[in-house]
Amino acid sequence: MQALWMIASSFLFATMGVCVKFASSYFTSAELVFYRGVLGMIFMAAYARARGTPLATRYPAMHAWRSVIGVVSLSAWFYAIAHLPLATAMTLNYMSSVWIAAFLVGGALMAWKPATNQTADNGRSAGPPQARPAPSGGSVLHAVKSVGALPSQGPLVLAILASFAGVIMLLRPAIDQDQTFAGLIGLLSGLGAAFAYMQVMAISRMGEPETRTVFYFAVGTTVAGALGMLVTGLSDWNWQHAAWLLPLGLLASLGQLCMTRAYSMSENHGGTLMVANLQYAGIVFSAFYGLTLFGDAIPLSGWAGMALIVVSAIAATVLRARAAPHAPAEEH
């Protein structure tokens, strides 16, 4: 049953992308971020009240930092959706798993100490050096418990390299069409999502329920969108155009709840991995939407790059799950 919940979540997020792409023709990215935040905040407040989850928090600074990172990622994602084929923008955003895997390898590299015998001044062997703990700057990096076994990270490194090879194949058409900047912004959205996910992990380990975390992210999104609107101004209001705004916020909140439900129903590690990998069904839904609604033309090399990213991201998800087996659901 949890598989159906995750597929439903992927479908809802892909459909939200359709709303963003249509609405971006009439509203600025700041306005889309604002309305997504307002509607999500109202929805999550009502949901928290129905579930009896209090919204007061003891960690306002952590929620504020998570919101800052999340807003950067969300704004970049919306910009990429507006200027790239829908499936391309979705794929770049779903690379957060690959970025997290890259952070894991980077943390292991920084903490790794070669296991070579050292000789003390008195001529006796000092024995093998003790492995240093992983950096504590982020919760995912802290999850690397056995940094001494760096060679075992080889498969993860290969998955990361394969994914970035897929990015080159995927973005080659965008470069040919003078969409290089939008492609880089799409990559930024995935990188930002990875940083936001690490912050969500830290907040989760503090005992904060995910409903509260999503609510405060919606609050931060609303504030950031409002500040952005002071700079970009307001677009001309048209009720037909505004019809795309309501489903934007609701679909995002419903997608997040379905994802949370899918993870909560996973009774073992294998079930969690299955659910995590099914999120990439969103790319399939986005490709279908792009072909049928927007007539997106993606060459064969682009489709091959997309497939390579998905396969390597799934591999990275499986491999990094060894380091963080009880990680919370990723957000979009």
TORMIZA-353950 format. One record per residue (C-alpha): x, y, z; residue in three letters. Coordinates in nm, 2 decimals. Layout:
<recs>
@c1=X c2=Y c3=Z type=ala;
...
</recs>
This chain:
<recs>
@c1=0.00 c2=0.00 c3=0.00 type=met;
@c1=0.29 c2=0.24 c3=0.07 type=gln;
@c1=0.39 c2=0.21 c3=-0.29 type=ala;
@c1=0.06 c2=0.35 c3=-0.40 type=leu;
@c1=0.10 c2=0.64 c3=-0.16 type=trp;
@c1=0.44 c2=0.72 c3=-0.30 type=met;
@c1=0.32 c2=0.70 c3=-0.66 type=ile;
@c1=0.03 c2=0.92 c3=-0.57 type=ala;
@c1=0.28 c2=1.17 c3=-0.42 type=ser;
@c1=0.49 c2=1.16 c3=-0.74 type=ser;
@c1=0.18 c2=1.22 c3=-0.95 type=phe;
@c1=0.07 c2=1.52 c3=-0.73 type=leu;
@c1=0.42 c2=1.68 c3=-0.75 type=phe;
@c1=0.44 c2=1.64 c3=-1.13 type=ala;
@c1=0.09 c2=1.79 c3=-1.16 type=thr;
@c1=0.20 c2=2.08 c3=-0.94 type=met;
@c1=0.48 c2=2.13 c3=-1.19 type=gly;
@c1=0.22 c2=2.16 c3=-1.47 type=val;
@c1=0.04 c2=2.43 c3=-1.27 type=cys;
@c1=0.37 c2=2.62 c3=-1.21 type=val;
@c1=0.46 c2=2.60 c3=-1.58 type=lys;
@c1=0.12 c2=2.74 c3=-1.69 type=phe;
@c1=0.11 c2=3.00 c3=-1.41 type=ala;
@c1=0.47 c2=3.12 c3=-1.48 type=ser;
@c1=0.33 c2=3.28 c3=-1.80 type=ser;
@c1=0.13 c2=3.52 c3=-1.60 type=tyr;
@c1=0.31 c2=3.55 c3=-1.26 type=phe;
@c1=0.67 c2=3.61 c3=-1.15 type=thr;
@c1=0.86 c2=3.34 c3=-0.96 type=ser;
@c1=0.83 c2=3.55 c3=-0.64 type=ala;
@c1=0.45 c2=3.55 c3=-0.67 type=glu;
@c1=0.44 c2=3.18 c3=-0.73 type=leu;
@c1=0.65 c2=3.12 c3=-0.42 type=val;
@c1=0.43 c2=3.35 c3=-0.22 type=phe;
@c1=0.10 c2=3.19 c3=-0.32 type=tyr;
@c1=0.24 c2=2.84 c3=-0.28 type=arg;
@c1=0.34 c2=2.94 c3=0.07 type=gly;
@c1=0.01 c2=3.10 c3=0.17 type=val;
@c1=-0.20 c2=2.81 c3=0.05 type=leu;
@c1=0.03 c2=2.55 c3=0.20 type=gly;
@c1=0.04 c2=2.74 c3=0.53 type=met;
@c1=-0.34 c2=2.74 c3=0.55 type=ile;
@c1=-0.37 c2=2.38 c3=0.45 type=phe;
@c1=-0.10 c2=2.26 c3=0.69 type=met;
@c1=-0.24 c2=2.47 c3=0.98 type=ala;
@c1=-0.58 c2=2.31 c3=0.93 type=ala;
@c1=-0.43 c2=1.96 c3=0.90 type=tyr;
@c1=-0.22 c2=2.01 c3=1.22 type=ala;
@c1=-0.53 c2=2.12 c3=1.40 type=arg;
@c1=-0.73 c2=1.82 c3=1.28 type=ala;
@c1=-0.44 c2=1.59 c3=1.39 type=arg;
@c1=-0.40 c2=1.77 c3=1.72 type=gly;
@c1=-0.04 c2=1.86 c3=1.65 type=thr;
@c1=0.07 c2=2.18 c3=1.82 type=pro;
@c1=0.25 c2=2.43 c3=1.60 type=leu;
@c1=0.46 c2=2.59 c3=1.88 type=ala;
@c1=0.83 c2=2.50 c3=1.84 type=thr;
@c1=1.14 c2=2.52 c3=2.06 type=arg;
@c1=1.37 c2=2.54 c3=1.75 type=tyr;
@c1=1.27 c2=2.86 c3=1.56 type=pro;
@c1=1.62 c2=2.92 c3=1.44 type=ala;
@c1=1.65 c2=2.57 c3=1.28 type=met;
@c1=1.32 c2=2.62 c3=1.11 type=his;
@c1=1.42 c2=2.96 c3=0.98 type=ala;
@c1=1.75 c2=2.83 c3=0.83 type=trp;
@c1=1.56 c2=2.53 c3=0.68 type=arg;
@c1=1.32 c2=2.78 c3=0.52 type=ser;
@c1=1.60 c2=3.00 c3=0.38 type=val;
@c1=1.76 c2=2.70 c3=0.21 type=ile;
@c1=1.43 c2=2.56 c3=0.10 type=gly;
@c1=1.31 c2=2.89 c3=-0.05 type=val;
@c1=1.63 c2=2.92 c3=-0.26 type=val;
@c1=1.57 c2=2.57 c3=-0.39 type=ser;
@c1=1.20 c2=2.62 c3=-0.45 type=leu;
@c1=1.26 c2=2.95 c3=-0.64 type=ser;
@c1=1.53 c2=2.79 c3=-0.85 type=ala;
@c1=1.30 c2=2.49 c3=-0.93 type=trp;
@c1=1.01 c2=2.72 c3=-1.03 type=phe;
@c1=1.24 c2=2.92 c3=-1.26 type=tyr;
@c1=1.37 c2=2.60 c3=-1.42 type=ala;
@c1=1.02 c2=2.47 c3=-1.48 type=ile;
@c1=0.93 c2=2.79 c3=-1.65 type=ala;
@c1=1.23 c2=2.79 c3=-1.89 type=his;
@c1=1.31 c2=2.42 c3=-1.95 type=leu;
@c1=1.11 c2=2.12 c3=-2.06 type=pro;
@c1=0.91 c2=2.00 c3=-1.76 type=leu;
@c1=1.08 c2=1.66 c3=-1.74 type=ala;
@c1=1.42 c2=1.82 c3=-1.76 type=thr;
@c1=1.35 c2=2.06 c3=-1.47 type=ala;
@c1=1.20 c2=1.78 c3=-1.26 type=met;
@c1=1.50 c2=1.55 c3=-1.32 type=thr;
@c1=1.74 c2=1.82 c3=-1.22 type=leu;
@c1=1.55 c2=1.88 c3=-0.90 type=asn;
@c1=1.53 c2=1.51 c3=-0.82 type=tyr;
@c1=1.91 c2=1.50 c3=-0.82 type=met;
@c1=1.91 c2=1.58 c3=-0.45 type=ser;
@c1=1.98 c2=1.22 c3=-0.37 type=ser;
@c1=2.29 c2=1.23 c3=-0.58 type=val;
@c1=2.41 c2=1.56 c3=-0.41 type=trp;
@c1=2.36 c2=1.40 c3=-0.07 type=ile;
@c1=2.56 c2=1.10 c3=-0.18 type=ala;
@c1=2.83 c2=1.34 c3=-0.29 type=ala;
@c1=2.83 c2=1.50 c3=0.06 type=phe;
@c1=2.87 c2=1.16 c3=0.21 type=leu;
@c1=3.17 c2=1.08 c3=0.00 type=val;
@c1=3.31 c2=1.43 c3=0.07 type=gly;
@c1=3.26 c2=1.38 c3=0.45 type=gly;
@c1=3.44 c2=1.04 c3=0.43 type=ala;
@c1=3.73 c2=1.19 c3=0.24 type=leu;
@c1=3.77 c2=1.47 c3=0.49 type=met;
@c1=3.77 c2=1.23 c3=0.78 type=ala;
@c1=3.97 c2=0.95 c3=0.63 type=trp;
@c1=4.31 c2=0.86 c3=0.76 type=lys;
@c1=4.52 c2=0.60 c3=0.57 type=pro;
@c1=4.56 c2=0.28 c3=0.78 type=ala;
@c1=4.95 c2=0.28 c3=0.76 type=thr;
@c1=5.16 c2=0.19 c3=1.06 type=asn;
@c1=5.35 c2=0.48 c3=1.21 type=gln;
@c1=5.67 c2=0.45 c3=1.41 type=thr;
@c1=5.72 c2=0.65 c3=1.73 type=ala;
@c1=6.03 c2=0.83 c3=1.81 type=asp;
@c1=6.14 c2=0.55 c3=2.04 type=asn;
@c1=6.15 c2=0.31 c3=1.74 type=gly;
@c1=5.84 c2=0.11 c3=1.85 type=arg;
@c1=5.53 c2=0.08 c3=1.63 type=ser;
@c1=5.27 c2=0.32 c3=1.73 type=ala;
@c1=5.00 c2=0.10 c3=1.59 type=gly;
@c1=4.73 c2=0.19 c3=1.34 type=pro;
@c1=4.59 c2=0.54 c3=1.37 type=pro;
@c1=4.24 c2=0.58 c3=1.50 type=gln;
@c1=3.98 c2=0.70 c3=1.26 type=ala;
@c1=3.86 c2=1.05 c3=1.32 type=arg;
@c1=3.49 c2=1.12 c3=1.36 type=pro;
@c1=3.31 c2=1.26 c3=1.06 type=ala;
@c1=3.25 c2=1.64 c3=1.05 type=pro;
@c1=2.94 c2=1.74 c3=1.25 type=ser;
@c1=2.84 c2=2.03 c3=1.02 type=gly;
@c1=2.55 c2=1.84 c3=0.88 type=gly;
@c1=2.34 c2=1.54 c3=0.99 type=ser;
@c1=2.41 c2=1.34 c3=0.68 type=val;
@c1=2.78 c2=1.38 c3=0.71 type=leu;
@c1=2.76 c2=1.28 c3=1.07 type=his;
@c1=2.59 c2=0.96 c3=0.95 type=ala;
@c1=2.92 c2=0.83 c3=0.81 type=val;
@c1=3.02 c2=0.62 c3=1.10 type=lys;
@c1=3.30 c2=0.41 c3=0.95 type=ser;
@c1=3.51 c2=0.66 c3=0.76 type=val;
@c1=3.81 c2=0.43 c3=0.77 type=gly;
@c1=3.65 c2=0.21 c3=0.50 type=ala;
@c1=3.68 c2=0.48 c3=0.23 type=leu;
@c1=3.76 c2=0.23 c3=-0.05 type=pro;
@c1=3.41 c2=0.08 c3=0.01 type=ser;
@c1=3.27 c2=0.41 c3=-0.12 type=gln;
@c1=3.37 c2=0.32 c3=-0.47 type=gly;
@c1=3.02 c2=0.21 c3=-0.59 type=pro;
@c1=2.88 c2=0.54 c3=-0.45 type=leu;
@c1=3.14 c2=0.74 c3=-0.63 type=val;
@c1=3.06 c2=0.56 c3=-0.96 type=leu;
@c1=2.69 c2=0.63 c3=-0.91 type=ala;
@c1=2.77 c2=1.00 c3=-0.86 type=ile;
@c1=2.99 c2=1.02 c3=-1.17 type=leu;
@c1=2.73 c2=0.84 c3=-1.38 type=ala;
@c1=2.46 c2=1.08 c3=-1.26 type=ser;
@c1=2.67 c2=1.39 c3=-1.36 type=phe;
@c1=2.74 c2=1.22 c3=-1.70 type=ala;
@c1=2.36 c2=1.20 c3=-1.74 type=gly;
@c1=2.34 c2=1.57 c3=-1.65 type=val;
@c1=2.57 c2=1.66 c3=-1.94 type=ile;
@c1=2.37 c2=1.45 c3=-2.18 type=met;
@c1=2.04 c2=1.60 c3=-2.05 type=leu;
@c1=2.16 c2=1.96 c3=-2.07 type=leu;
@c1=2.33 c2=1.94 c3=-2.40 type=arg;
@c1=2.00 c2=2.02 c3=-2.59 type=pro;
@c1=1.94 c2=2.31 c3=-2.34 type=ala;
@c1=2.28 c2=2.45 c3=-2.42 type=ile;
@c1=2.21 c2=2.43 c3=-2.79 type=asp;
@c1=1.89 c2=2.62 c3=-2.74 type=gln;
@c1=2.06 c2=2.89 c3=-2.53 type=asp;
@c1=1.90 c2=2.76 c3=-2.21 type=gln;
@c1=2.23 c2=2.72 c3=-2.02 type=thr;
@c1=2.14 c2=2.96 c3=-1.74 type=phe;
@c1=1.81 c2=2.78 c3=-1.68 type=ala;
@c1=1.99 c2=2.45 c3=-1.67 type=gly;
@c1=2.24 c2=2.57 c3=-1.41 type=leu;
@c1=1.95 c2=2.71 c3=-1.20 type=ile;
@c1=1.78 c2=2.37 c3=-1.23 type=gly;
@c1=2.10 c2=2.21 c3=-1.09 type=leu;
@c1=2.10 c2=2.47 c3=-0.81 type=leu;
@c1=1.75 c2=2.36 c3=-0.72 type=ser;
@c1=1.86 c2=2.00 c3=-0.67 type=gly;
@c1=2.17 c2=2.11 c3=-0.47 type=leu;
@c1=1.95 c2=2.34 c3=-0.25 type=gly;
@c1=1.70 c2=2.05 c3=-0.20 type=ala;
@c1=1.99 c2=1.83 c3=-0.07 type=ala;
@c1=2.09 c2=2.10 c3=0.18 type=phe;
@c1=1.73 c2=2.15 c3=0.29 type=ala;
@c1=1.70 c2=1.77 c3=0.33 type=tyr;
@c1=2.00 c2=1.76 c3=0.56 type=met;
@c1=1.84 c2=2.03 c3=0.77 type=gln;
@c1=1.51 c2=1.84 c3=0.78 type=val;
@c1=1.71 c2=1.54 c3=0.91 type=met;
@c1=1.85 c2=1.75 c3=1.19 type=ala;
@c1=1.51 c2=1.89 c3=1.28 type=ile;
@c1=1.36 c2=1.54 c3=1.28 type=ser;
@c1=1.62 c2=1.42 c3=1.52 type=arg;
@c1=1.52 c2=1.70 c3=1.76 type=met;
@c1=1.18 c2=1.53 c3=1.78 type=gly;
@c1=0.99 c2=1.78 c3=1.56 type=glu;
@c1=0.69 c2=1.62 c3=1.38 type=pro;
@c1=0.70 c2=1.66 c3=1.00 type=glu;
@c1=0.37 c2=1.84 c3=1.00 type=thr;
@c1=0.52 c2=2.12 c3=1.20 type=arg;
@c1=0.83 c2=2.13 c3=0.98 type=thr;
@c1=0.63 c2=2.16 c3=0.66 type=val;
@c1=0.41 c2=2.43 c3=0.82 type=phe;
@c1=0.71 c2=2.65 c3=0.91 type=tyr;
@c1=0.86 c2=2.60 c3=0.57 type=phe;
@c1=0.53 c2=2.73 c3=0.42 type=ala;
@c1=0.55 c2=3.03 c3=0.66 type=val;
@c1=0.91 c2=3.10 c3=0.54 type=gly;
@c1=0.80 c2=3.06 c3=0.18 type=thr;
@c1=0.52 c2=3.31 c3=0.23 type=thr;
@c1=0.76 c2=3.57 c3=0.39 type=val;
@c1=1.03 c2=3.52 c3=0.12 type=ala;
@c1=0.77 c2=3.54 c3=-0.16 type=gly;
@c1=0.63 c2=3.86 c3=-0.01 type=ala;
@c1=0.98 c2=4.02 c3=0.01 type=leu;
@c1=1.04 c2=3.91 c3=-0.35 type=gly;
@c1=0.72 c2=4.08 c3=-0.46 type=met;
@c1=0.83 c2=4.41 c3=-0.31 type=leu;
@c1=1.12 c2=4.40 c3=-0.57 type=val;
@c1=0.95 c2=4.24 c3=-0.87 type=thr;
@c1=0.61 c2=4.40 c3=-0.82 type=gly;
@c1=0.26 c2=4.25 c3=-0.88 type=leu;
@c1=0.14 c2=4.11 c3=-1.21 type=ser;
@c1=-0.20 c2=4.22 c3=-1.35 type=asp;
@c1=-0.47 c2=4.01 c3=-1.18 type=trp;
@c1=-0.68 c2=3.79 c3=-1.39 type=asn;
@c1=-0.91 c2=3.53 c3=-1.24 type=trp;
@c1=-0.86 c2=3.29 c3=-1.52 type=gln;
@c1=-0.49 c2=3.31 c3=-1.48 type=his;
@c1=-0.52 c2=3.29 c3=-1.10 type=ala;
@c1=-0.70 c2=2.96 c3=-1.13 type=ala;
@c1=-0.36 c2=2.79 c3=-1.15 type=trp;
@c1=-0.26 c2=2.93 c3=-0.81 type=leu;
@c1=-0.50 c2=2.74 c3=-0.59 type=leu;
@c1=-0.40 c2=2.38 c3=-0.71 type=pro;
@c1=-0.04 c2=2.48 c3=-0.69 type=leu;
@c1=-0.04 c2=2.51 c3=-0.31 type=gly;
@c1=-0.29 c2=2.23 c3=-0.25 type=leu;
@c1=-0.11 c2=1.98 c3=-0.47 type=leu;
@c1=0.23 c2=2.05 c3=-0.30 type=ala;
@c1=0.08 c2=1.99 c3=0.05 type=ser;
@c1=-0.11 c2=1.68 c3=-0.06 type=leu;
@c1=0.20 c2=1.54 c3=-0.23 type=gly;
@c1=0.40 c2=1.59 c3=0.09 type=gln;
@c1=0.14 c2=1.43 c3=0.30 type=leu;
@c1=0.12 c2=1.13 c3=0.07 type=cys;
@c1=0.50 c2=1.10 c3=0.08 type=met;
@c1=0.50 c2=1.11 c3=0.46 type=thr;
@c1=0.23 c2=0.85 c3=0.47 type=arg;
@c1=0.43 c2=0.62 c3=0.24 type=ala;
@c1=0.74 c2=0.64 c3=0.46 type=tyr;
@c1=0.54 c2=0.59 c3=0.78 type=ser;
@c1=0.39 c2=0.27 c3=0.65 type=met;
@c1=0.73 c2=0.12 c3=0.56 type=ser;
@c1=0.78 c2=-0.15 c3=0.82 type=glu;
@c1=1.14 c2=-0.24 c3=0.73 type=asn;
@c1=1.45 c2=-0.11 c3=0.56 type=his;
@c1=1.36 c2=-0.27 c3=0.23 type=gly;
@c1=1.02 c2=-0.11 c3=0.23 type=gly;
@c1=1.18 c2=0.23 c3=0.29 type=thr;
@c1=1.42 c2=0.19 c3=0.00 type=leu;
@c1=1.13 c2=0.08 c3=-0.23 type=met;
@c1=0.93 c2=0.39 c3=-0.13 type=val;
@c1=1.23 c2=0.62 c3=-0.17 type=ala;
@c1=1.30 c2=0.49 c3=-0.52 type=asn;
@c1=0.94 c2=0.52 c3=-0.63 type=leu;
@c1=0.96 c2=0.89 c3=-0.60 type=gln;
@c1=1.13 c2=0.90 c3=-0.94 type=tyr;
@c1=0.80 c2=0.80 c3=-1.10 type=ala;
@c1=0.74 c2=1.18 c3=-1.09 type=gly;
@c1=0.99 c2=1.21 c3=-1.37 type=ile;
@c1=0.78 c2=0.97 c3=-1.58 type=val;
@c1=0.46 c2=1.17 c3=-1.51 type=phe;
@c1=0.64 c2=1.49 c3=-1.59 type=ser;
@c1=0.76 c2=1.35 c3=-1.92 type=ala;
@c1=0.41 c2=1.25 c3=-2.01 type=phe;
@c1=0.28 c2=1.59 c3=-1.92 type=tyr;
@c1=0.56 c2=1.76 c3=-2.12 type=gly;
@c1=0.49 c2=1.56 c3=-2.43 type=leu;
@c1=0.11 c2=1.59 c3=-2.42 type=thr;
@c1=0.05 c2=1.94 c3=-2.28 type=leu;
@c1=0.35 c2=2.14 c3=-2.39 type=phe;
@c1=0.49 c2=1.95 c3=-2.69 type=gly;
@c1=0.84 c2=1.94 c3=-2.53 type=asp;
@c1=1.09 c2=1.81 c3=-2.78 type=ala;
@c1=1.37 c2=1.62 c3=-2.60 type=ile;
@c1=1.62 c2=1.44 c3=-2.83 type=pro;
@c1=1.73 c2=1.08 c3=-2.77 type=leu;
@c1=2.05 c2=1.19 c3=-2.59 type=ser;
@c1=1.83 c2=1.39 c3=-2.35 type=gly;
@c1=1.61 c2=1.09 c3=-2.27 type=trp;
@c1=1.92 c2=0.87 c3=-2.23 type=ala;
@c1=2.07 c2=1.12 c3=-1.99 type=gly;
@c1=1.75 c2=1.13 c3=-1.80 type=met;
@c1=1.74 c2=0.75 c3=-1.77 type=ala;
@c1=2.11 c2=0.75 c3=-1.65 type=leu;
@c1=2.03 c2=1.01 c3=-1.38 type=ile;
@c1=1.73 c2=0.81 c3=-1.26 type=val;
@c1=1.93 c2=0.48 c3=-1.24 type=val;
@c1=2.23 c2=0.63 c3=-1.07 type=ser;
@c1=2.01 c2=0.83 c3=-0.83 type=ala;
@c1=1.83 c2=0.51 c3=-0.73 type=ile;
@c1=2.17 c2=0.34 c3=-0.68 type=ala;
@c1=2.29 c2=0.64 c3=-0.48 type=ala;
@c1=1.97 c2=0.62 c3=-0.26 type=thr;
@c1=2.03 c2=0.25 c3=-0.19 type=val;
@c1=2.40 c2=0.30 c3=-0.11 type=leu;
@c1=2.36 c2=0.61 c3=0.11 type=arg;
@c1=2.08 c2=0.44 c3=0.30 type=ala;
@c1=2.35 c2=0.23 c3=0.47 type=arg;
@c1=2.47 c2=0.55 c3=0.63 type=ala;
@c1=2.13 c2=0.71 c3=0.72 type=ala;
@c1=1.88 c2=0.42 c3=0.73 type=pro;
@c1=1.62 c2=0.62 c3=0.93 type=his;
@c1=1.62 c2=0.94 c3=0.73 type=ala;
@c1=1.29 c2=1.13 c3=0.71 type=pro;
@c1=1.10 c2=1.18 c3=0.38 type=ala;
@c1=1.24 c2=1.42 c3=0.12 type=glu;
@c1=1.04 c2=1.73 c3=0.04 type=glu;
@c1=0.96 c2=1.91 c3=-0.28 type=his;
</recs>
